[in-house]
Amino acid sequence: ICFSGVCGDEFSVLRSPQSVVFRDGSWPIPGERIPDVAALTMGFSVEEDLPWPGLGVGDLFHRPRATVLITVKGVDKLALPVKGFSYPIENAVPFSLDSVANAIHNLFSEETPVVLQLAPSEERVYMVGKANSVFEDLSVTLRQLRNRLFEDNSILSSLPLNSLSRNNEVDLLFLSELQVLHDIASLLSRHKHLAKDHSPDLYSLELSGLEEIGKRYGEDSQQFKDASKILVDSLQKFADEMFNLYGGNAVVEVVAVKEFNSPLIRKGRSILQSSQSEKENPYNLAYPYNYDYSVIFNIILWMMIGLALAVIVISYNLWNMDPGYDSIIYRMTNQKIRMD
């Protein structure tokens, strides 16, 4: 079990099983390679090798059943326990776990794993597989989140708000994100059998409520300090609950960034867009290198060599074969002729 603290733009591990090995060190991790770390911890392959010494090989035959990645925006430091592993982020750019979600969906489509990607403040939600039935009652829009906070079993009755107010929209946005964390663990606890199947699950959550509080009151304000403490306690509790629900076989990670260097741009293509022919390469350059080339080349090469050797050996034996002694067909025929 790993605990870790976040200082500045850092990638930290709150919980991880023994099958996933993280090494202690201050090696910076590129921001665009964070999805690759999530994929490798789950046992999936990546297109490019990751030369980052912070992640070890681990147990290849026991992969975690769930990965939970929480992105906290607009914060320099969270007072999480110091014990554990945390790594600075180099070039903190926006990232997405769409590639990991697609890999899970393609490999385990028949088992319908749980894939949940949620950004409450942006009302952005993506569910795949059994997540549609498990989290069908989860509040995702801002109006639903506001109404959820004022229900009888909300977190407002248990959280020490201190300087935060129930009448301020910015404070309610921050509290609604904490309510989402509580509801995810609560809804999953009602379907514990999903945490025991063979298909891996993925949870990607983006929290920006603390960033809005910092913009509204300032990072030196009492509201920001109280919100940071409440967020730390909620993250700890959420990590413990998810880790226990999956029987200690889940990875819970936190990415804290003050500000992304560039906005996240999703490439799209209109269905009415006309296809344009690619220009011929005037320099006659080769195609980009494919990392599967060496594997395919070796398979074809040794298969052809094996087939060639087999043809030579078979041809040699047929050429030097004595039909009267080496072939059971001729021997049986000769005996029958002699008997006749």
C-alpha positions, 0 to 999 in steps of 0.5 A: 500500500502506498501513500504519497503527497502532492507538491506542485505539478505532481503525479502521486499514488495514493493506493497500489497493490503489490503487483504494481511496483513504483520506485522511490525517486524524483524522476520527472514524468512527461505530462503527455505520458501519464495515460501510458503509465495507467495503461502499463499498470493495467497490463496493456501495451503502449505504442512507444516505449516509456523510458521512465524508471519510476514504474517497475515491471511488477507481477505480469500475471496479477494485474490490478482490477481497477485504476482510478485517476483523479485530476485536481486543477488549480492547486500547488500543494495538497497536504497528503501523507508524505510517505509513499511515492510522488513524481514531478510532472514535466510539461503539464499538458492536458491528457485523456484516458481515451486510449486506455478506455478503448483498449479495455472496451476492445479486449473485454467487450463481452464482459462489459467492464466499468469505464467511467470518465467524469468532469462534474464542473464541465458536465462531461460524462462518459460511461461504457459497459456496466457503468451505465447500470451501476451509475445510472442514478449518479448526478452529472449536471450542475442542477442535479448536483445542486439538488443532490447536496440538499438531500438528507443523505448528502455530505453537507451533514457530515463535512465541517464547512468552516468558512465555506458557505452553502449559499455561494455557487462557487462553494457549492460547485466544490462541494458537489464534486466531493459529493460525486466522489462519495456517490461513486463509492456508495453506488459501487458498494451496492454492486460489489460483484462487479469489483470481483469479475475478471475485466479491469475497470477504469475511473477518470475524474477531473476536479476543478472546484478548488481552482474556482475557489482560488479564483474567487477568494484567493489562494491565501484566503481561509476559504481556500485553506479549508477547501484544501483540507476538506479535499485532502480528507475526501480523497483519502476516504475515497481512495480507501473505499475504492481500494477496499471495494476491489479487495486491495487490487486497485491503483488510485492516483492523483494528478495535481496541476496548477495550470495546464500549459495548453488547452486540450484539443480533440481533433474532429472531422466533419462527415461532409468534409471532402477527401483530399488526395495527399501530395506526393513526397518530393524527397522520396522518404520512407514511411514512418517506422512501425514498432511492430515491424521487427516482430512481423519481420522475424515471424515471416523470416523464420517461417520461410527458413523453416519451410525451406529446410522442410522442403529440402529434407523431405525432397532428399529423403524421397529421392534416396528412398528404396520403395522395396524397403522404406515404404510399407505400401510396397512391402505389403504389396510384395507380400500379397503378390508372393502369397498369390 
